[in-house]
Every structure is written in structure tokens, then in C-alpha cells.
Amino acid sequence: MTVTSAVLLAPNVRHGFFTRNAGSETFGNRNCAYRAGDDETEVDQNRARCADGVGSNLTHLITVKQRHTADVVVATAPINWRDAPVADALVTTTPGLALGILTADCVPVLLMSKTGRVVAAAHAGWRGAFEGVLENTVAKMETLGAARADIAAAVGPCIGKNSYEVGPEFIARFVAKDQSYAGYFSAPDAKGHAYFDLARFAADRLNAAGVGTVDVTGHDTCAQEAQFFSFRRATLRKEPDYGRQMSVIAINP
């Protein structure tokens, strides 16, 4: 299964929010993270399948060392994953390069300009979205020639609002920055816990940045176990590790 968004359909652009189905033996699925305990050769094969799914190949699939930052890099040539920079979003105008983001509850966001000449991929956990990784990604696309109103963005599979319970300290951090952020939290209990709508928060950041079209796929990675890896699900079960799915976008040569 591969999730796609209608807003990212263009003759010269291919994309996919790839799921955990089919792949390595360790997890019995398509884990794409080298640090998740899989054999490196198996992870290479899983990543190659994702790259092939957007018309590219493993050597031209670019990822970054994700650290929940707001940092964005421009990709102009292939780079080995071991030498990848620390960042949480990539932008390119180079045909043939595939931009990949790993997630397991955080939001993968894929973006393209209306012309299909500029594409981007961003990893937006709550911290990255809070600190501005999506706004920075849009700004970087603009420097490469994309008009904000002509950018389309898809907010991919992530932890759903009914699965994302957070504590009062988390809520206080958001409300302290902007009182309107209280609207992203629902069903508070007596202990001050509530549920956070991460997908809507990410979508609203994109809209506020001037993005012309924003789509939310609506999948819940925590609840839909057959399709997605989930950090929270693994944590609740006290599992030692968890896989990561990959989301990829590429300009075809």
C-alpha cells in the first residue's frame, strides 16, 4: 500500500507516502531506518523499493539526519546517508533526485510548486512544527523560484488526534506561544491531559505560510497498525524498537 495525494499529481513529479507493507524480515515489513535493528542490506532493499516507486533509485535517494530541528537543506547531488547533514527538511530543483523523510508518528509533508520544478520533503514532529520547519521549507522553496500561492503540500500519515494524548506541560508550552493554539487540544481530563491534533497544526502552519493548496491524508499511524509503524504504539507496549516508514518525492528527468 502506498498513500498518495491528489494535490501532488503532476506530469513530471512522483511521490508516495510508503507504508510498512512488504519488506525486511526483522519487522516483517518495509522498515527504512538503518538504526532500527534491521540488516543494512535489507534496509537498502526497502529504500530502493521506495525510490523505484517515484522513478528514482537508491543512489539518488537523499535523506537527512533528522533531529526535530527547523533546519532545511537544498539537495543538488546524490549523497550517501552516512554523510547526510543534520536537518529535518530537504528542497531540490534537480531532476532525478528523490527526497526522503522517515517517520513513525511525526508528520511527513511533501510539497511541490505548481510547475513541478521545485519539490520538498519535511519531517514535522510537534517540536519541528512548533519551531517553524514547515515555514522554513516554504521559504526555501521560494528562494528557488516557487511562488507560495502556487505551492501544493500534502500532510501525510501521522499520529491521529484520538491517539495523541499529551500532558499539561505540553499544552502550556503551546498556549504560552499563542493563545489560539489551545484550539488544537480536545477532551481535557481532570489531570490536565488532552488530545493534540498534530496533523491540523501542521496544515495550519502551511496555510499561514501562504501555501496555496494543503491536503491532509487523514491516516492515524498509531491506530492503523497493519499499515504503519508507530513510536507511541511501541512505547505503550514497551517494545524495544520500532520501524520507520518513508515518504518520498522526486522530479522525474
C-alpha positions as CSV (number, residue, x, y, z in Angstrom):
1,M,0.0,0.0,0.0
2,T,1.2,3.5,-0.9
3,V,-0.7,6.6,0.2
4,T,-0.7,9.5,-2.4
5,S,-2.3,12.9,-2.5
6,A,-4.2,14.3,-5.5
7,V,-2.7,17.8,-4.9
8,L,0.7,16.4,-5.8
9,L,-0.2,14.9,-9.1
10,A,1.9,16.4,-11.9
11,P,3.3,15.0,-15.2
12,N,6.9,15.5,-14.0
13,V,6.6,14.8,-10.3
14,R,6.1,11.5,-8.5
15,H,5.6,10.9,-4.8
16,G,4.5,8.4,-2.2
17,F,3.8,8.0,1.5
18,F,5.0,4.5,1.7
19,T,3.6,2.1,4.3
20,R,5.2,-0.8,6.3
21,N,3.8,-3.4,3.9
22,A,6.3,-5.9,2.3
23,G,10.0,-5.8,3.0
24,S,12.5,-6.8,5.6
25,E,12.4,-9.9,7.8
26,T,13.2,-8.3,11.1
27,F,9.9,-6.4,11.2
28,G,8.2,-8.4,8.5
29,N,7.7,-5.2,6.6
30,R,9.3,-2.2,4.9
31,N,11.3,-0.6,7.6
32,C,13.5,2.1,6.0
33,A,15.7,3.2,9.0
34,Y,19.2,1.8,9.4
35,R,19.1,2.2,13.2
36,A,16.0,0.2,13.8
37,G,17.9,-3.2,14.1
38,D,17.5,-4.4,10.5
39,D,20.3,-5.7,8.4
40,E,21.7,-2.9,6.3
41,T,21.2,-4.8,3.1
42,E,17.5,-5.3,3.9
43,V,17.1,-1.6,4.6
44,D,18.8,-0.8,1.4
45,Q,16.3,-3.0,-0.4
46,N,13.4,-1.4,1.3
47,R,14.7,2.1,0.5
48,A,15.3,1.1,-3.1
49,R,11.7,0.0,-3.4
50,C,10.6,3.4,-2.3
51,A,13.0,5.2,-4.7
52,D,11.8,3.0,-7.5
53,G,8.2,3.9,-6.7
54,V,8.9,7.5,-7.6
55,G,11.0,6.8,-10.6
56,S,14.4,7.1,-9.0
57,N,17.0,4.7,-7.5
58,L,18.8,4.1,-4.2
59,T,21.9,6.0,-5.1
60,H,19.8,9.1,-5.9
61,L,17.6,8.8,-2.8
62,I,18.6,11.6,-0.3
63,T,17.7,11.6,3.4
64,V,18.9,13.8,6.3
65,K,19.9,13.1,9.9
66,Q,16.6,14.1,11.5
67,R,16.8,15.8,14.9
68,H,13.5,17.6,15.3
69,T,15.0,20.9,14.1
70,A,13.7,23.6,11.9
71,D,16.6,23.3,9.6
72,V,16.2,22.9,5.8
73,V,18.9,21.9,3.2
74,V,19.0,22.2,-0.5
75,A,19.9,19.0,-2.3
76,T,21.7,19.3,-5.6
77,A,23.5,16.0,-6.0
78,P,23.4,12.4,-4.6
79,I,24.8,11.9,-1.1
80,N,25.4,8.8,1.0
81,W,23.1,8.6,4.0
82,R,26.2,8.3,6.3
83,D,27.3,11.8,5.1
84,A,23.9,13.4,5.3
85,P,23.6,16.7,7.1
86,V,21.6,17.2,10.3
87,A,18.3,18.8,9.2
88,D,14.6,18.0,9.0
89,A,13.6,19.1,5.5
90,L,15.0,18.9,2.0
91,V,14.3,21.0,-1.1
92,T,15.5,20.4,-4.7
93,T,15.2,21.6,-8.2
94,T,17.3,18.8,-9.6
95,P,15.5,16.1,-11.7
96,G,16.3,12.6,-10.7
97,L,16.9,13.2,-7.0
98,A,14.4,11.6,-4.6
99,L,13.9,13.4,-1.3
100,G,13.1,11.0,1.6
101,I,11.7,11.6,5.1
102,L,11.4,8.9,7.8
103,T,8.6,8.9,10.3
104,A,6.8,6.8,12.9
105,D,4.1,9.2,14.2
106,C,5.6,12.5,13.2
107,V,4.2,14.3,10.2
108,P,5.7,13.7,6.8
109,V,5.0,16.7,4.5
110,L,5.6,16.6,0.7
111,L,5.4,19.8,-1.3
112,M,5.8,20.9,-4.9
113,S,5.5,24.0,-6.9
114,K,2.7,24.3,-9.5
115,T,5.2,24.0,-12.3
116,G,6.8,20.9,-10.7
117,R,10.2,22.5,-10.8
118,V,10.7,22.7,-7.1
119,V,9.9,19.9,-4.6
120,A,10.4,19.4,-0.9
121,A,10.0,16.9,1.9
122,A,9.8,17.8,5.6
123,H,9.8,15.9,8.8
124,A,7.5,17.7,11.3
125,G,7.2,16.3,14.7
126,W,5.5,18.5,17.2
127,R,8.8,20.2,18.1
128,G,9.8,20.9,14.5
129,A,6.3,22.1,13.6
130,F,6.3,24.3,16.7
131,E,9.8,25.7,15.8
132,G,9.0,26.5,12.2
133,V,10.3,23.7,10.0
134,L,7.4,24.0,7.6
135,E,7.6,27.8,7.3
136,N,11.3,27.4,6.7
137,T,10.7,24.8,4.0
138,V,8.2,27.1,2.2
139,A,10.7,30.0,2.4
140,K,13.5,27.9,1.0
141,M,11.3,26.8,-1.9
142,E,10.5,30.4,-2.6
143,T,14.2,31.3,-2.9
144,L,14.4,28.6,-5.6
145,G,11.6,30.1,-7.6
146,A,8.4,28.7,-6.2
147,A,5.6,31.2,-5.6
148,R,4.0,30.5,-2.2
149,A,0.4,30.6,-3.7
150,D,1.4,28.1,-6.3
151,I,2.8,25.5,-3.8
152,A,0.8,22.4,-3.0
153,A,1.5,20.4,0.2
154,A,0.3,17.1,1.5
155,V,0.3,16.3,5.2
156,G,0.8,12.6,5.3
157,P,0.1,9.8,7.7
158,C,0.9,10.6,11.3
159,I,-0.4,10.0,14.8
160,G,-4.1,10.9,14.9
161,K,-5.7,13.3,17.3
162,N,-7.6,10.4,19.1
163,S,-4.2,8.7,19.7
164,Y,-2.1,11.6,20.8
165,E,-2.7,12.2,24.5
166,V,-0.4,14.9,26.0
167,G,0.2,16.3,29.5
168,P,-0.4,19.8,30.9
169,E,3.2,20.9,30.4
170,F,2.9,20.2,26.7
171,I,-0.3,22.2,26.4
172,A,1.2,25.1,28.4
173,R,4.2,25.3,26.0
174,F,1.8,25.8,23.0
175,V,-0.6,28.2,24.7
176,A,2.3,30.3,26.0
177,K,3.4,30.9,22.5
178,D,0.0,31.6,21.1
179,Q,-3.4,31.6,22.9
180,S,-5.1,30.4,19.7
181,Y,-3.1,27.1,19.9
182,A,-5.5,26.0,22.7
183,G,-7.8,25.0,19.8
184,Y,-5.6,22.1,18.9
185,F,-6.3,20.3,22.1
186,S,-9.5,18.5,22.9
187,A,-11.2,16.4,25.6
188,P,-9.1,17.5,28.6
189,D,-9.4,15.4,31.7
190,A,-9.1,16.1,35.5
191,K,-5.3,15.8,35.4
192,G,-5.0,18.3,32.6
193,H,-4.3,15.8,29.9
194,A,-5.8,16.3,26.4
195,Y,-5.6,15.1,22.8
196,F,-3.4,17.0,20.3
197,D,-4.3,17.4,16.6
198,L,-0.8,17.3,15.1
199,A,-2.0,17.0,11.5
200,R,-4.2,20.0,11.7
201,F,-1.5,22.0,13.5
202,A,0.9,21.2,10.6
203,A,-1.7,22.0,8.0
204,D,-2.5,25.4,9.6
205,R,1.2,26.2,9.7
206,L,1.4,25.7,6.0
207,N,-1.8,27.7,5.3
208,A,-0.4,30.5,7.5
209,A,2.8,30.5,5.4
210,G,0.8,31.2,2.3
211,V,0.8,27.8,0.7
212,G,-1.9,27.7,-2.0
213,T,-3.2,24.1,-1.5
214,V,-2.9,21.9,1.5
215,D,-4.2,18.4,1.7
216,V,-4.4,16.1,4.8
217,T,-4.4,12.4,4.1
218,G,-6.1,11.6,7.4
219,H,-4.3,8.4,8.4
220,D,-3.5,7.6,12.0
221,T,-0.2,5.8,12.3
222,C,-0.8,4.7,15.9
223,A,-4.2,3.2,15.3
224,Q,-3.6,1.6,11.9
225,E,-1.1,-1.0,12.8
226,A,-1.3,-3.1,9.7
227,Q,-0.1,-0.1,7.5
228,F,2.1,2.0,9.7
229,F,4.9,2.0,12.2
230,S,4.3,4.0,15.4
231,F,6.6,5.2,18.1
232,R,3.8,5.7,20.6
233,R,2.3,2.3,20.0
234,A,5.7,0.7,20.5
235,T,6.3,2.8,23.7
236,L,2.9,1.8,25.2
237,R,3.7,-1.8,24.6
238,K,7.2,-1.4,26.0
239,E,8.7,-2.8,22.8
240,P,12.5,-2.3,22.4
241,D,12.3,-0.6,19.0
242,Y,10.1,0.2,16.1
243,G,10.4,0.7,12.3
244,R,10.1,3.8,10.3
245,Q,8.2,4.3,7.1
246,M,9.5,6.6,4.3
247,S,7.8,9.3,2.3
248,V,9.4,10.4,-1.0
249,I,9.0,13.0,-3.7
250,A,11.0,13.4,-6.9
251,I,11.2,15.5,-10.1
252,N,11.5,13.0,-12.9
253,P,14.2,13.6,-15.5
